[in-house]
Amino acid sequence: MDEPKPVVLLVDDQRMVGEAVRRMLAAEPDITFHFCIDPTVALERAIELCPTIILQDLVMPGVDGFMLLASYRSTPSIRDVPVVVLSSNEEPKDKSRAFAEGAADYLVKLPDPVELVARVRAHSRRFLLERARERMLQELQETQQMLEASNARLHLLSSVDGLTGISNRRVFDDALFREARRSEREGCPLSVILVDIDYFKRFNDSYGHQGGDDALRQVAQAMASVARRASDTVARYGGEEFAFVLPSTGLDGALRVAEDARAAVQRLAIEHRESEVSDHVTLSLGVATVVPSGAPIDATNLVTRADAALYAAKRNGRNRTECDATPAASPEDAPAS
């Protein structure tokens, strides 16, 4: 890639000065020279040309050179462009004020051509390097933002069930073990609910997989609507099964949530002509609760107990909620979905 070239803008009301500076720079083919003889349009020209350096007189008719300096500095697109004052005045107070107003350098005109070229190149190079650095930083920030957005999307994809839009099994497992540890620390109860859609295989056979997917999405959203606390987790557990993790919730509270979920799905009134318990889609739910007693909580066992309660709900007629106080059926005795 070609290195950016210096672009010079001279602001001076004397045409002979403009011509003299042009000749000083003419031997440098990579330097582009522009001359503005009307100081009242100098700011407009600077914005239009985007120079790498501005050479400017201080004493010009109709314009205060110091105010023009300040106007460059207050204009975002050119405020960092180095301004070199070319003045016939060597008064220290004028030099001091010029630097205070933002001048990068001060030369008595007309300077030696070699010195002028050297100053033009040095200031332009510094300006261009700073611009390149700013662009690189901006690109780096944009890349970082894109990376963060991509990571956020990946995290979302890794935590959300693609079909139903609620949390997936991974989130359930993480929440279960995290809340088990918190329950141990704080001595608060922890409940789990496992949910199964009754006769869902028959539903799929009758209404097709598209109909089954639509039903799963509706059921998932209905159950999500009853998990009202930010700390509650409702997730797709697998297939037509769903699960709740309910921190700081005893058995009575968990049973209420389970019944709320069952009622919410009943209100959907999704037709299920192959069900043996209803004309509409229904749920069987199993609830298990643990109350810390000083010993470590076995989160896996808590799920096993909820699963046993779910089997009991299915064995006892489906479309109901059971808790793990009900004698559990063995997996061999479990009714088919």
ABEGO torsion letter per residue (X at the ends): XBBBBBBBBBBBABAAAAAAAAAAAAABAABBBBBBABAAAAAAAAAAAGBABBBBBABBBGBBAAAAAAAAAABAAAAABBBBBBBABABAAAAAAAAAAGBABBBBOBBBAAAAAAAAAAAAAAAAAAAAAAAAAAAAAAAAAAAAAAAAAAAAAAABBAAAGBBBAAAAAAAAAAAAAAAAAAGBBBBBBBBBBBGAAAAAAAAEAAAAAAAAAAAAAAAAAABABAABBBBBAEEABBBBBBBGBBAAAAAAAAAAAAAAAAAAGBBBAABAABABBBBBBBBBBBBBAGBBBBAAAAAAAAAAAAAAAAAAGEGBBBBAABBBBBAAABBBX
